[in-house]
Amino acid sequence: WGIQDIGKVLLYHDKIESIDLRGNNLTGIAVGYLSYALYGHQHVQRIDIGFNRIGRTRGFEVFCQAMESLRCLEELRMRSCELTSLHCSEVSMLIRRSKTLRSIDMSWNFRGNA
């Protein structure tokens, strides 16, 4: 099972409320699959994608757009994802546009460039 398989399941399984993908060494391609699968999902309330290098991928902007589209997302954890100050605009747009997001964890990012 790879992230492609998980993405396919998420496309058709709309009852999932929590996704924990901490420390799975996700690549840009994996972040893209995940973003596509989650776009507009109806029930996901919590996502933990921490300890992945998503800040090093080109797919971070698409990931944030997918998170904006989630209608129930309350908690997003992106701890130690190698985010830089360059990612702040996407994250701030996500925060502004989300009507349901209540908690965001971005700790252990922005080393030396905050």
Secondary structure as GFF3:
##gff-version 3
##sequence-region A 1 114
A	DSSP	alpha_helix	3	12	.	.	.	ID=ss1
A	DSSP	beta_strand	18	20	.	.	.	ID=ss2
A	DSSP	alpha_helix	28	38	.	.	.	ID=ss3
A	DSSP	beta_strand	46	48	.	.	.	ID=ss4
A	DSSP	three_ten_helix	54	56	.	.	.	ID=ss5
A	DSSP	alpha_helix	60	69	.	.	.	ID=ss6
A	DSSP	beta_strand	75	77	.	.	.	ID=ss7
A	DSSP	three_ten_helix	85	87	.	.	.	ID=ss8
A	DSSP	alpha_helix	88	97	.	.	.	ID=ss9
A	DSSP	beta_strand	103	105	.	.	.	ID=ss10
###
